[in-house]
Amino acid sequence: MDQVNRTTIVEPQETKRIIIRDFFALIESVPNKDDQASIQTFLRYLQSLLRIKQVVPPVVEIMTVIKQSKPLLYHAARRVTLPSSNLHMLFQLEMDIMLAHERLRQYDK
C-alpha cells in the first residue's frame, strides 16, 4: 500500500481528502484478524501517516475508528509495537467515536 506518498504536490485540503480515502480503502481491504500480514499492512499504513509533512493527518480520528471497527487487528498491532517505537504513541490516542466519524466525513466529500 503506497497510498499516502501521492500527496506531495497537492493542496492541503485535497491531501487530507486523499488520506481519508486511503484510510477507508485500508478499512475495506484489511481483515479484522491478528495474523502477521494484516498487522504488517496496518503498521506500514501508520508509518506512512507519520511521514506526511504537508498537513497534519487526522491520526486521532483514524486510530479511534480502527480501534472500534477492527478491534482484533488494533489490539494485535498494539501488542507488537514496542514502547520505544514511534508508533507506540498512536495507540495511546482515543476520542469519541461519533465525533471521529463526523470529522473524517468532512474530508471525504
N, C-alpha and C positions, 0 to 999 in steps of 0.2 A: 504494500500500500504506500504509494509515493504521493499521497494526496496533497498535503499542505505545501509542498515545495512549489506549486504553481503560483503561489501568491506573492511572488517577489516584486512584480512591477504593476500591481493592481492598486486601485484606490482603496482606502481603509474600509469603507462600508462594504465594498464588493469582496474584499479579503475576508471579512467576518462571515459574509454570506457563503463563501466557498468553504470556510472552516466548518460551518454548521452543516452544510450539505454533506461534506465528507464524514462528519460525525454520524449523521443519520444513516449514511451508507455503511459505516462500520457497524452500527447497531443492527442493521439488517443482515449483514454478512457474517458476523462473528457469533458463533453459538454461545449460549449460556452454559459453558462447560468449564471444567478445571483442567482440561488437557493442555499439554505443553504448547501446541500450535496456536490455540486460541489465546493463551496467556501472552505468548511472544508477539502476536499480532497486536493485541491491546497495548502492551508496553511500548512497542515501536510507535504506535499511534501517539501515545502520551509523550514520548521523546520528541516526536515531530512537532507537537504543540509547544513544547518548551523552547524549540529552536526558532519560533516565529518572532521576528523583531519588529515588524512593521506596525502591528497592532497588539493589544493585549487580548489574547483569546479568552473566551468565556469558560475558563477552566473549572471554576467552582460549579457552574451550571452543568457542565459536561460530567464531572465526577458525581454529582448528585443524581443525574439521570442514569448513569451507568450503574451506580450502586443500587438503584431501585429496579431497573429493568433487566439487569444481568447480574444478580447477586452472587451466583456461583463463580462467575468469571472475576468479578470485582474482588471477592474475598481471596480467591486463589492467587490473583496477581498481587494483592496486598501482602500475602504471606511470603511470596518470593522476593519482594522488594526489600532490600537491606536498609536499615536506618540511615546509613551513610550515603545512600543513593539520592540523586536529585529528584527522583520520582517519589520518594518517601513522603515528602510534604503534601503531594497531591492527594494522598489517601487520608489526610487529616482534614480535608475540605468538605464542607457539607452546608446545605441551605434548605429552605423549604422547597419541596418537590414541585408544587404548583407554580411557584414563582420562577423556578428554574425552567420549566416548560414554557412559561409565558415569555421569559427573556429570550430563549432560543428561537421561539416562533417569530419574534420581532425581526430577526435577521433572515429567516427562511421564507422570504416572500418574493 
